[in-house]
Amino acid sequence: MIRVTAAIIEKDGKFLIARRKEGHLSGMWEFPGGKIEEGESPEECLKREIFEELGIILQ
């Protein structure tokens, strides 16, 4: 089983999505998130993935 997280961020009826840069799905749109690493909580994963993908530090 692969465990993943995703963020659905909405403000004023608009949603944050990102376009993939690399891989076989490059150019496609997705919500930020990714695979949970060994020993990582879903919350930790989401913070890490959003930083890696968008450069945003979540509190």
C-alpha distance (Angstrom), angle and dihedral (degrees) to the residues before:
residue distance angle dihedral
M1 . . .
I2 3.80 . .
R3 3.80 114.9 .
V4 3.81 118.9 -153.8
T5 3.78 140.4 173.3
A6 3.79 130.9 -148.4
A7 3.79 133.5 -173.4
I8 3.77 122.0 -138.7
I9 3.79 103.8 -166.1
E10 3.80 116.9 -174.3
K11 3.79 130.6 -180.0
D12 3.79 125.5 170.9
G13 3.80 91.7 -13.9
K14 3.82 93.7 -52.2
F15 3.80 124.0 114.1
L16 3.80 129.1 -147.3
I17 3.80 113.1 -126.4
A18 3.80 130.8 161.8
R19 3.80 133.1 -144.8
R20 3.82 115.8 -126.1
K21 3.80 113.6 -117.6
E22 3.81 102.3 -166.6
G23 3.78 142.7 26.3
H24 3.77 135.0 40.0
L25 3.82 90.8 -47.8
S26 3.82 95.5 49.9
G27 3.78 113.1 149.2
M28 3.81 92.9 25.5
W29 3.80 121.6 120.8
E30 3.82 123.6 -119.1
F31 3.77 143.2 161.2
P32 3.82 112.3 -100.7
G33 3.80 114.8 -96.3
G34 3.77 141.6 86.4
K35 3.78 149.4 -176.2
I36 3.80 120.4 -25.6
E37 3.80 110.1 -122.0
E38 3.82 125.0 -137.5
G39 3.84 110.7 -72.9
E40 3.81 93.0 8.5
S41 3.81 124.5 123.3
P42 3.81 119.5 -133.5
E43 3.81 88.9 -110.6
E44 3.82 92.3 51.9
C45 3.79 90.1 47.7
L46 3.78 92.6 52.2
K47 3.80 92.5 49.3
R48 3.81 90.9 49.1
E49 3.80 94.8 45.6
I50 3.81 94.3 48.1
F51 3.80 89.9 50.3
E52 3.82 92.3 47.6
E53 3.80 94.5 45.6
L54 3.79 102.6 34.7
G55 3.81 107.1 15.0
I56 3.81 90.5 -121.1
I57 3.82 120.2 138.2
L58 3.81 112.2 -145.6
Q59 3.81 119.6 -153.6
